[in-house]
C-alpha cells in the first residue's frame, strides 16, 4: 500500500538524494570501522541506523524541511568522520580547532572538533524538536513553550548520548571517549548548541513573510 499523507515511506526526490548520500557514508564508515576493529564506533553506526529509520518512517508526518534533513545528515557525517579520520596519533574528534585553552591533563582543552560537533548536533536536534512542536501544536508558536521545550528536550537527548558513550566505555574500555571533564564539556556544548538552534529558528520565523 502506498504511504498516505499521515506517515510512511513516501520519499520525495529531494529526500531521496539525502537518503542515498547518508546511506553511502554510513556504509563507507562502517566498512572502515570494521576493518580497523573499532568496536566503539560500531555502536554509533547502530545508533545512526536507528535514527535514519525513525526519520524515514516519519517523513510525511513531520514534513521535515530539506535543509533540516541535510543538517541531520551533515551531523551524522561529522560524527563518523570524527571517529574514522586520524589526525596525528589520534582521531579527528580530539583535534584542537582553536586553542582557546590548553589543559590536557584535566581534559579542559578548548576548542576541539568534538565540542563543535556536539554544539552543531544538538542545535539541529533543538531545531527538529521545535519544528515538530509547532507542526503538531501550532498554537504554541511564539510562546515560551516553543522556546524552552525544544532546547531542554535537546539537552536531555544530549545526556542520553552521554549514556550511550558510557555504554561504549563499558563495552570497549579502550575507547578514548574521555572522562568526567570531557563529559561535562560535551553537555555544555550540547546546551549551547540547543539554545542557539532554537534562537536561530525563531529568528528565521520572524523574518519569514506571514502567509496570505
Order of alpha helices (4+ residues) and beta strands (2+ residues): alpha-alpha-alpha-alpha-beta-beta-beta-beta-alpha-alpha-alpha
